[in-house]
Amino acid sequence: MDSSALPYLQAAVAAFPSGSRFLATGAARVLSPFVDASYRQSSVDVVVRGELVHIPKRIHFVRLREANLRTQPTFWPLIQCLCARSTDGYERQAALQDILPLNEPWSIPFVVLLAGEYVVEIIDDMAGSLSMLDRDAYTDFVRENRGLMSLLRSKATSYWNRYYRTSHPDRSNYPGLVFLHRLESWAS
């Protein structure tokens, strides 16, 4: 394996709890040929069932959309979690469609982190899917990550103020804040 890919592989595997390491390693390897290894890796610390994981802030993929990813179906959900961290908003939105129905503790951070981003079409999809989320699983995540939830609420508010104040004059109707508020109300 190319040693320049190691930082990405390590970052991708660290994004999942230890019980998922085998699948995370397989998913990371499938995506590895499409990762721009020169892209600076940074992460967000998240707690998943008491275990600290490090979700990449962004992964820059090259020619991923054109790729015919051949993989075992068992790797696909984790591949889509990693694709939800893509620098490309279209790739993030497509990946979100695959991970929203999972409701697995290891997939939840990949969904929730998108609520603090600026692409309103992605956040609209999230707010529209609240009824399909596992309330208990998301409640556990929120309770373990109160600081992160506060940060995401601040980011969503900033994006609303900067880009969506005109289209959503009532901040409480902005999809990112609707999504986050619902999760927080479940956990209260």
JONOR-V379214 format. One record per run of one state. SS is the DSSP state (helix for helix, strand for strand, loop for the rest). FROM is the first residue (numbers start at 0). TO is the last residue. If there is no record, write none. Layout:
ss->SS from->FROM to->TO
ss->SS from->FROM to->TO
//
This chain:
ss->loop from->0 to->1
ss->helix from->2 to->12
ss->loop from->13 to->16
ss->helix from->17 to->31
ss->loop from->32 to->33
ss->strand from->34 to->34
ss->loop from->35 to->41
ss->strand from->42 to->47
ss->loop from->48 to->49
ss->strand from->50 to->55
ss->loop from->56 to->57
ss->strand from->58 to->58
ss->loop from->59 to->59
ss->strand from->60 to->60
ss->loop from->61 to->71
ss->helix from->72 to->82
ss->loop from->83 to->84
ss->strand from->85 to->85
ss->loop from->86 to->87
ss->helix from->88 to->98
ss->loop from->99 to->103
ss->helix from->104 to->115
ss->loop from->116 to->118
ss->helix from->119 to->127
ss->loop from->128 to->128
ss->helix from->129 to->131
ss->loop from->132 to->133
ss->helix from->134 to->143
ss->loop from->144 to->144
ss->helix from->145 to->163
ss->loop from->164 to->169
ss->helix from->170 to->172
ss->loop from->173 to->173
ss->helix from->174 to->186
ss->loop from->187 to->187
//
